Structures are given as structure tokens and as C-alpha cells.
Amino acid sequence: MSAILLVMTGWDPAEWQAQFLALAPRREVRIWPDRVGDPAEISYVCAWKPPPGLLAQFPHLKAIFSLGAGVDHLTGDPLLPAVPLVRVVDRDLTARMTEYVVLHVLLHHRRLRLYQAQQRERVWHEHAQPAASEVAVGIMGLGVLGRDAAEVLARIGFRVAGFSRTGKSVAGIETFHGENGLEAFLARTEILVCLLPHTPATEGILNLTLLRKLKRDGALGGAYLINAGRGMLQVDADILAALEEGALAGASLDVFPSEPLPRESPLWTHPNVVITPHNAGVSDPRALANNVLMQIERFERGLPLEHVIDRKAGY
Ligand SMILES: NC(=O)c1ccc[n+]([C@@H]2O[C@H](COP(=O)([O-])OP(=O)(O)OC[C@H]3O[C@@H](n4cnc5c(N)ncnc54)[C@H](OP(=O)(O)O)[C@@H]3O)[C@@H](O)[C@H]2O)c1
């Protein structure tokens, strides 16, 4: 017996189980917490926010699949078994994230909030509009998601740069890396898009000190932040302070240190902030069940698993 166990918090496991069974009817696909069966029969766990310590209860576990691109919901578990930890890399998820990034870059670039406010007042007034080729977008995190968004934004015409931990070369994109590259990257960036993973090195990186280094005197006449990475990257109070003092002209936030964003947060009602409920790049079981099953089949044929995370780097 080599069973797959679905462990998820906040998502409907029945929907995932149906997708797994539709694609692989002969597989044993179980659901935590009610239908786990014999823990010794669990070979694979597919997880979204499992309770810490749970995965250590399966003595014959061979691999853990994160059902989201991020693995921070797993790496914080001190008892996480030392088996390969695989993250999701899937065209469906990447395309959804790129939609979100492009939507929000264009929203700030084309001043949609301003025109919405004017519409409410029945004001017909046109503002100066820079060309995309005059506007510098900077993407923090030039991984699978960041790179796709960067390439689409460059195709639209924006001046796109990317920032990563290690050096990268991407056609048509200016690249920066490491601590030394960060200053220069921020100094040329008017719209900062954050698609970093949450690791000890990135926690709280979107703070007032960093936001003050963005370019405010570019074609847009202000700096903007779009965070669709993880909430723990940002300091909400610092974003509000940056908006207050003018370091930021606006922000689109999909993720927050505390989710759902508490009702009393001033971010909800800030006129220059767009809030979305952590749905920039959702994990759709119709796409991702197939992705995980393909990986398991490869693994059982003796081929290496793809997109295994580096435990030391944390992503
Ligand atoms: N809001 C949502 O709905 C949603 C959905 C999916 C994913 N996400 C988030 O998006 C993140 C990125 O996903 P991905 O698939 O693009 O990940 P990825 O392929 O692993 O890319 C991560 C990128 O971040 C860079 N990075 C990591 N630590 C860094 C550091 N300390 N300093 C500078 N750069 C650093 C990496 O640099 P190197 O290239 O040098 O390794 C890489 O370019 C996920 O971890 C998740 O948190 C959010």
C-alpha cells in the first residue's frame, strides 16, 4: 500500500480528492483528519498549512508536496520529516500570478484609482499619462513567478528589472542580485513588485527603510508597492507610514502578516491601497492534482523529483 494523504487547512479536501481520483482511480487517496487509516501506509503527503508535528507521524513517508508555490507553511515545522519537500511549479499557477501582477502594475500606471474617484464625483478630467517605456518596474524575486511576470511586463513596454539572491541573466530584463545590488535596484524602481518567498532572510524586508529607497521622481511621480509574495515580508505599519510621508504613492497588497487582514486595519480604507484576499495566484486542484501525480509517477519510475526545495535556503 502506497497511499497519498491530503492534509489541508482552509481548503476543501474533497475537491482535491475528486481530482486525484478522476486522474488516478487506482490510487489510494486519503483525507486528513477523518480518513487517514494506517499511518504506516502513507507514502506521500500533499499539504497546505498542516498542523506542526503531524507529518512526523507517518513512518514511511517518501515525499511531501506543497500544494502552493511557497513552502513557508511547512518549513516552520520543527518536526518536518527529512524527506524531499517539493513545491508546486505549474503553468496554471504562474499564469494566474502574472495576470495579477500585470493588472496591478497597469492599475497604478494608468491611475485607475484616481479615475474611479473622479467617476464617483462625475468629474471629466484627463491627467498626464507617461508611456510604459518611461516607467521602471522592479520585481523582487526573479524565480518562476517573477520571471514570467517580468517578461510579460517587458513585452507591454515597461522598463523591467529583477532582483534575486544569486545572479541571473534574462533577455530584455535588467538584473540585480545580493545586498549590493539591492540599493541600485531600488533606486531605479518606481513600481516595486514583490514575489519573494518568506524565509528568515526575507522576513520584514518590505519595511520603511527599504520603501524610502524607491524612486519617487520618475515618470509616475511617485513609488508604488505590489506585494503578492507573502505577508510576513511586509511591515503593515511601515507601509502606512510610507504612504503618509510620501515614500509610497500607492500599494496593492494581496498578503498580510495576519490573514485575514484584521477589520480594524487602516489599510482597508486607505484611498491609495488596493486589498485582495491572498488570491493573486490560487492553487486550482484541476491543474495541480495532475502536476503532483505526474511527479509521483516519475518518482516511482526511479526518476528524480522536480522542484525539491533547498532546506537550507528555505525555498
Ligand atoms: N499571493 C499568492 O497567491 C501566491 C501564490 C503563489 C506564490 N506566492 C509566493 O511567491 C513566492 C515566489 O514563488 P516562485 O515560484 O517564483 O519561487 P522561486 O522560483 O523559488 O523564486 C524565488 C525568487 O526569490 C529569490 N530570493 C529568495 N530569497 C532571496 C533573498 N534573500 N534575497 C533576494 N532574492 C531572494 C530567489 O533568488 P534566486 O533566483 O537567486 O534563487 C528567486 O529569484 C512563493 O514563495 C510564495 O511565497 C504567492
The ligand as a Tripos MOL2 file, in Angstrom:
@<TRIPOS>MOLECULE
LIG
   48    52     1     0     0
SMALL
NO_CHARGES

@<TRIPOS>ATOM
      1 N1         -0.1260   35.5030   -3.2550 N.am      1 LIG1
      2 C1         -0.2730   34.3290   -3.8000 C.2       1 LIG1
      3 O1         -1.3960   33.9160   -4.1290 O.2       1 LIG1
      4 C2          0.9400   33.4860   -4.0920 C.ar      1 LIG1
      5 C3          0.7970   32.3830   -4.9510 C.ar      1 LIG1
      6 C4          1.9300   31.6500   -5.2570 C.ar      1 LIG1
      7 C5          3.1770   32.0050   -4.7350 C.ar      1 LIG1
      8 N2          3.2770   33.0790   -3.9120 N.ar      1 LIG1
      9 C6          4.5850   33.4640   -3.3570 C.3       1 LIG1
     10 O2          5.5110   33.6910   -4.4210 O.3       1 LIG1
     11 C7          6.7880   33.2150   -3.9960 C.3       1 LIG1
     12 C8          7.7010   33.0310   -5.1830 C.3       1 LIG1
     13 O3          7.3160   31.8990   -5.9390 O.3       1 LIG1
     14 P1          8.2780   31.3330   -7.0970 P.3       1 LIG1
     15 O4          7.6420   30.0960   -7.6100 O.co2     1 LIG1
     16 O5          8.6240   32.3960   -8.0690 O.co2     1 LIG1
     17 O6          9.5930   30.9770   -6.2310 O.3       1 LIG1
     18 P2         11.0650   30.6690   -6.7340 P.3       1 LIG1
     19 O7         11.0450   30.1730   -8.1450 O.co2     1 LIG1
     20 O8         11.6970   29.8290   -5.6900 O.co2     1 LIG1
     21 O9         11.7700   32.1100   -6.7660 O.3       1 LIG1
     22 C9         12.1010   32.8030   -5.6140 C.3       1 LIG1
     23 C10        12.9400   34.0020   -6.0170 C.3       1 LIG1
     24 O10        13.2250   34.7820   -4.8560 O.3       1 LIG1
     25 C11        14.6230   34.9960   -4.7770 C.3       1 LIG1
     26 N3         15.0730   35.0930   -3.3850 N.ar      1 LIG1
     27 C12        14.8950   34.2170   -2.3840 C.ar      1 LIG1
     28 N4         15.4720   34.6670   -1.2370 N.ar      1 LIG1
     29 C13        16.0280   35.8610   -1.5560 C.ar      1 LIG1
     30 C14        16.7650   36.8070   -0.8110 C.ar      1 LIG1
     31 N5         17.0640   36.6190    0.4790 N.pl3     1 LIG1
     32 N6         17.1880   37.9240   -1.4560 N.ar      1 LIG1
     33 C15        16.8970   38.1150   -2.7590 C.ar      1 LIG1
     34 N7         16.1980   37.2520   -3.5200 N.ar      1 LIG1
     35 C16        15.7770   36.1380   -2.9160 C.ar      1 LIG1
     36 C17        15.2440   33.7990   -5.4560 C.3       1 LIG1
     37 O11        16.5860   34.0890   -5.8290 O.3       1 LIG1
     38 P3         17.4690   33.0340   -6.6630 P.3       1 LIG1
     39 O12        16.8830   33.0790   -8.0610 O.co2     1 LIG1
     40 O13        18.8240   33.5870   -6.6120 O.co2     1 LIG1
     41 O14        17.2950   31.6970   -6.0100 O.co2     1 LIG1
     42 C18        14.2890   33.6260   -6.6320 C.3       1 LIG1
     43 O15        14.6200   34.5010   -7.6830 O.3       1 LIG1
     44 C19         6.4380   31.9490   -3.2150 C.3       1 LIG1
     45 O16         7.4650   31.5890   -2.3250 O.3       1 LIG1
     46 C20         5.1810   32.3660   -2.4650 C.3       1 LIG1
     47 O17         5.5440   32.9130   -1.2320 O.3       1 LIG1
     48 C21         2.1690   33.8230   -3.5780 C.ar      1 LIG1
@<TRIPOS>BOND
     1     1     2 1
     2     2     3 2
     3     2     4 1
     4     4     5 ar
     5     4    48 ar
     6     5     6 ar
     7     6     7 ar
     8     7     8 ar
     9     8     9 1
    10     8    48 ar
    11     9    10 1
    12     9    46 1
    13    10    11 1
    14    11    12 1
    15    11    44 1
    16    12    13 1
    17    13    14 1
    18    14    15 2
    19    14    16 1
    20    14    17 1
    21    17    18 1
    22    18    19 2
    23    18    20 1
    24    18    21 1
    25    21    22 1
    26    22    23 1
    27    23    24 1
    28    23    42 1
    29    24    25 1
    30    25    26 1
    31    25    36 1
    32    26    27 ar
    33    26    35 ar
    34    27    28 ar
    35    28    29 ar
    36    29    30 ar
    37    29    35 ar
    38    30    31 1
    39    30    32 ar
    40    32    33 ar
    41    33    34 ar
    42    34    35 ar
    43    36    37 1
    44    36    42 1
    45    37    38 1
    46    38    39 2
    47    38    40 1
    48    38    41 1
    49    42    43 1
    50    44    45 1
    51    44    46 1
    52    46    47 1
@<TRIPOS>SUBSTRUCTURE
     1 LIG1         1 GROUP 0 **** ****
